[in-house]
Amino acid sequence: MKNKKPDSAADVMKSSITTRNVTPKPQQEPPSDSISATVQIILMLFRNNKCAAPPSSVEALLFLLLVCHIRINNKTLHASKHGKRGNGSFMLLSRGTRTIIREMNRLGMMVDLSHVSTGTMRDALEVSEAPVIFSHSSAYELCNTSRNVQDDMLQSMAKNGGIIMVNFYSKFLTCSDNASVHDAVAHINHIKRVAGIDHVGLGAGYDGINFTPKGLEDVSSYPTLFAELLGVGWSIEDLTKLAGGNFLRVMQQVEKVRDEKRAAGIKPYEDHPNFRAEDPYNCTTS
């Protein structure tokens, strides 16, 4: 007996939107040709780069811990975090972190720019040869907190091939405790207009927020969100990209850069002369 062909992402979303049935479908394994075995085993997120290590141990982290994603975040000496509203735009990457980004590109590790200053975003986008991600950020134009991303950075991110995954924290949607599903739609549409449909995703952050939009309190409300987007002209193909297709494409492209560097015989950056003299690599947990 042949196995039943899995529903496509578009079919799943169309069914959910039509019936508003939020009963989860059995989880399908990702297609073997879409992402590497490393990603299929685990997607480990390193928040704050606690005890951020010199590049000599980056490869050990990748293969021993199966890390494929590091956020260049606050609480590390190698990059500048976001500041209070309107601040931090000129905080930059350290020289050492530029080299770490190149090494991450070589290893196939995603660079996450959520939580960093605009200056750090700009520097990272200049350095990275692979697409970057903003795992949970929204549009600065609609809420001017430095945790959000300004339009010029959205455009640079699109040229880089990256993705911004919209955060549903009310204070990042409306700069207040009160928001609705319509505010989330506004951020998604703004990013679609500025960066393009191929560069927007969902990064709600429900596990770390205490103010959620009315009508979008948890993932069971996603059919409502998709229905709202369909109502303003989105297609099923657009929704498929938003709901995960764009993120899979970024992972594939990050791995493509890795494979190209591997084929070209690019050596680990820690083997380059004078690398260790470039910057001190102190650990921090504060």
C-alpha positions as CSV (number, residue, x, y, z in Angstrom):
1,M,0.0,0.0,0.0
2,K,1.4,3.3,-1.0
3,N,1.9,6.0,1.7
4,K,-0.5,8.9,1.5
5,K,1.1,12.0,0.0
6,P,1.5,14.6,2.7
7,D,-0.6,17.7,2.4
8,S,1.3,20.7,1.1
9,A,1.7,23.7,3.4
10,A,-0.8,25.6,1.2
11,D,-3.4,22.8,1.6
12,V,-3.0,22.8,5.3
13,M,-3.4,26.6,5.6
14,K,-6.3,26.7,3.2
15,S,-8.1,24.0,5.2
16,S,-7.4,25.8,8.4
17,I,-8.6,29.1,7.1
18,T,-11.8,27.7,5.6
19,T,-12.9,25.6,8.5
20,R,-11.2,27.5,11.4
21,N,-10.3,24.0,12.6
22,V,-7.3,24.5,14.9
23,T,-6.8,20.8,15.7
24,P,-3.1,20.2,14.8
25,K,-2.3,17.8,12.0
26,P,0.4,15.1,12.5
27,Q,3.8,16.7,12.1
28,Q,5.4,15.8,8.8
29,E,9.2,15.2,8.6
30,P,10.9,17.9,6.6
31,P,11.8,16.8,3.0
32,S,15.3,15.3,2.9
33,D,16.4,17.6,0.2
34,S,15.3,20.8,2.0
35,I,17.6,21.0,4.9
36,S,20.6,19.1,6.2
37,A,20.5,16.3,8.7
38,T,22.0,18.7,11.3
39,V,18.9,20.9,11.0
40,Q,16.5,18.0,11.0
41,I,18.0,16.7,14.3
42,I,18.0,19.9,16.3
43,L,17.6,23.7,15.8
44,M,19.4,25.0,18.9
45,L,19.2,28.7,19.5
46,F,22.0,30.5,21.4
47,R,20.5,33.5,23.0
48,N,22.9,36.2,24.3
49,N,25.9,34.2,23.1
50,K,26.6,33.4,26.8
51,C,30.3,32.8,27.3
52,A,30.8,33.7,23.6
53,A,33.8,31.7,22.5
54,P,36.7,32.5,20.2
55,P,36.3,31.0,16.7
56,S,38.6,28.1,17.6
57,S,35.7,26.6,19.4
58,V,32.9,27.6,17.0
59,E,33.4,24.5,14.9
60,A,33.3,22.3,18.0
61,L,30.0,23.9,19.0
62,L,28.6,23.2,15.6
63,F,29.5,19.5,15.5
64,L,29.3,18.6,19.1
65,L,26.1,20.6,20.0
66,L,24.7,20.7,16.5
67,V,24.3,24.5,16.6
68,C,23.1,26.0,13.4
69,H,22.0,29.5,14.6
70,I,23.7,32.1,16.8
71,R,22.4,35.5,17.6
72,I,24.9,38.4,17.7
73,N,23.1,39.8,20.7
74,N,23.3,41.9,23.8
75,K,25.4,40.5,26.7
76,T,28.3,39.7,24.5
77,L,31.4,41.9,24.1
78,H,31.5,41.3,20.4
79,A,28.5,43.3,19.3
80,S,26.3,46.2,20.5
81,K,22.8,45.5,21.7
82,H,19.8,47.7,21.0
83,G,19.3,50.7,23.3
84,K,16.2,52.5,24.5
85,R,13.8,53.9,22.0
86,G,15.7,55.9,19.4
87,N,19.1,55.1,20.7
88,G,22.0,52.8,19.7
89,S,21.9,53.4,16.0
90,F,25.7,53.9,15.7
91,M,26.8,51.0,17.9
92,L,29.0,48.7,15.7
93,L,30.4,45.2,15.5
94,S,33.8,44.5,17.0
95,R,36.5,43.5,14.5
96,G,36.6,40.0,15.9
97,T,32.9,39.5,15.4
98,R,33.3,40.3,11.7
99,T,35.6,37.4,11.5
100,I,33.2,35.2,13.5
101,I,30.5,36.0,10.9
102,R,32.7,34.9,8.1
103,E,33.4,31.7,10.0
104,M,29.7,31.2,10.6
105,N,29.1,31.6,6.8
106,R,31.8,28.9,6.2
107,L,30.2,26.5,8.7
108,G,26.6,27.1,7.5
109,M,25.4,28.8,10.7
110,M,22.7,31.4,10.5
111,V,23.3,34.9,11.8
112,D,20.4,36.3,13.8
113,L,20.2,40.1,14.1
114,S,17.2,40.5,16.5
115,H,18.1,42.5,19.6
116,V,21.1,44.3,18.0
117,S,21.6,48.0,17.2
118,T,21.1,49.4,13.7
119,G,24.9,49.9,13.4
120,T,25.4,46.2,14.2
121,M,22.8,45.3,11.6
122,R,24.5,47.4,9.0
123,D,27.9,45.9,9.7
124,A,26.7,42.3,9.8
125,L,24.8,42.8,6.5
126,E,28.0,44.2,4.9
127,V,30.1,41.2,6.1
128,S,27.8,38.2,5.7
129,E,27.8,36.4,2.4
130,A,24.9,34.3,3.5
131,P,21.3,35.5,4.2
132,V,20.8,36.7,7.8
133,I,17.6,36.4,9.9
134,F,15.8,38.6,12.3
135,S,14.1,35.9,14.3
136,H,11.6,38.1,16.2
137,S,11.5,41.7,15.2
138,S,9.0,44.1,13.6
139,A,8.8,47.3,11.6
140,Y,10.4,50.4,13.1
141,E,8.3,52.7,10.9
142,L,5.1,51.5,12.7
143,C,6.6,51.4,16.3
144,N,9.8,53.3,16.9
145,T,11.4,51.0,19.4
146,S,15.0,50.1,18.7
147,R,14.0,46.4,18.9
148,N,12.4,46.9,15.5
149,V,14.0,47.3,12.1
150,Q,14.2,50.5,10.1
151,D,13.2,50.6,6.4
152,D,16.7,51.1,5.1
153,M,17.8,47.9,7.0
154,L,14.8,46.1,5.7
155,Q,15.9,46.9,2.1
156,S,19.5,45.9,2.9
157,M,18.3,42.6,4.4
158,A,16.3,41.9,1.2
159,K,19.3,42.5,-0.9
160,N,21.2,40.1,1.3
161,G,18.4,37.5,0.8
162,G,17.5,37.3,4.5
163,I,14.2,37.3,6.4
164,I,12.5,39.2,9.2
165,M,10.1,37.2,11.3
166,V,7.5,39.5,12.8
167,N,7.3,39.6,16.6
168,F,3.8,39.8,18.1
169,Y,4.7,41.5,21.4
170,S,2.2,44.3,21.7
171,K,4.9,46.8,22.8
172,F,6.7,46.2,19.5
173,L,3.6,46.4,17.4
174,T,2.0,49.6,18.8
175,C,4.6,50.8,21.4
176,S,1.9,50.2,24.0
177,D,0.4,47.3,26.0
178,N,-2.6,47.2,23.6
179,A,-2.6,45.7,20.1
180,S,-4.8,43.6,17.9
181,V,-4.4,41.2,15.0
182,H,-4.8,44.2,12.7
183,D,-1.6,45.7,14.1
184,A,0.3,42.5,13.3
185,V,-1.2,42.5,9.8
186,A,0.0,46.1,9.4
187,H,3.6,45.2,10.3
188,I,3.5,42.1,8.0
189,N,2.2,44.2,5.1
190,H,4.7,47.0,5.7
191,I,7.6,44.6,5.6
192,K,6.1,43.0,2.5
193,R,5.9,46.4,0.8
194,V,9.4,47.5,1.8
195,A,11.4,44.2,1.6
196,G,9.2,42.0,-0.6
197,I,7.1,38.9,0.0
198,D,10.2,36.6,0.0
199,H,11.6,38.3,3.1
200,V,8.9,38.2,5.7
201,G,8.0,35.4,8.2
202,L,6.4,34.8,11.6
203,G,8.5,35.1,14.8
204,A,5.7,35.6,17.4
205,G,7.8,35.0,20.5
206,Y,4.9,33.7,22.5
207,D,7.2,31.9,25.0
208,G,8.8,35.2,26.1
209,I,6.1,37.9,26.0
210,N,3.3,39.0,28.4
211,F,1.3,41.3,26.2
212,T,-0.2,39.7,23.1
213,P,-2.5,41.2,20.4
214,K,-6.2,40.8,20.8
215,G,-7.3,38.1,18.5
216,L,-3.8,36.7,18.2
217,E,-3.1,35.4,21.7
218,D,-1.4,32.1,20.6
219,V,-0.7,30.0,17.6
220,S,-4.2,28.7,17.6
221,S,-5.1,32.1,16.3
222,Y,-3.0,31.8,13.2
223,P,-5.9,30.9,10.9
224,T,-7.5,34.2,11.9
225,L,-4.3,36.0,10.9
226,F,-4.1,34.2,7.6
227,A,-7.8,35.0,7.0
228,E,-7.1,38.7,7.6
229,L,-4.2,38.6,5.1
230,L,-6.3,36.8,2.5
231,G,-8.9,39.6,3.0
232,V,-6.3,42.2,2.0
233,G,-5.1,40.5,-1.1
234,W,-2.7,37.8,0.0
235,S,-2.6,34.6,-2.0
236,I,-2.2,31.0,-0.7
237,E,1.3,31.1,-2.3
238,D,2.1,34.3,-0.3
239,L,0.9,32.7,2.9
240,T,3.0,29.6,2.3
241,K,6.1,31.8,2.1
242,L,5.1,33.7,5.3
243,A,4.3,30.6,7.3
244,G,7.6,28.8,6.8
245,G,8.6,28.7,3.1
246,N,10.8,31.8,3.3
247,F,12.6,30.5,6.4
248,L,13.3,27.2,4.7
249,R,14.6,29.0,1.7
250,V,17.0,31.0,3.9
251,M,18.3,27.8,5.6
252,Q,18.9,26.3,2.1
253,Q,20.8,29.4,1.0
254,V,22.9,29.5,4.1
255,E,23.9,25.9,3.5
256,K,24.6,26.6,-0.2
257,V,27.1,29.3,0.8
258,R,28.7,26.7,3.2
259,D,28.9,24.1,0.4
260,E,30.4,26.6,-2.0
261,K,33.1,27.5,0.5
262,R,33.7,23.8,1.3
263,A,34.1,23.1,-2.4
264,A,36.5,26.0,-2.8
265,G,38.7,24.7,0.1
266,I,38.2,27.8,2.3
267,K,40.1,27.2,5.5
268,P,38.8,27.9,9.0
269,Y,39.4,31.5,9.9
270,E,41.0,30.6,13.1
271,D,43.9,29.1,11.1
272,H,44.7,32.5,9.4
273,P,47.8,34.3,10.6
274,N,47.4,36.9,13.4
275,F,43.7,36.1,13.8
276,R,44.1,35.8,17.6
277,A,45.7,39.2,17.9
278,E,42.7,40.8,16.2
279,D,40.6,41.2,19.3
280,P,40.4,39.9,22.9
281,Y,37.7,37.1,23.2
282,N,36.5,37.4,26.8
283,C,33.4,35.5,28.0
284,T,30.6,37.4,29.6
285,T,27.3,36.4,31.2
286,S,26.2,39.9,32.3
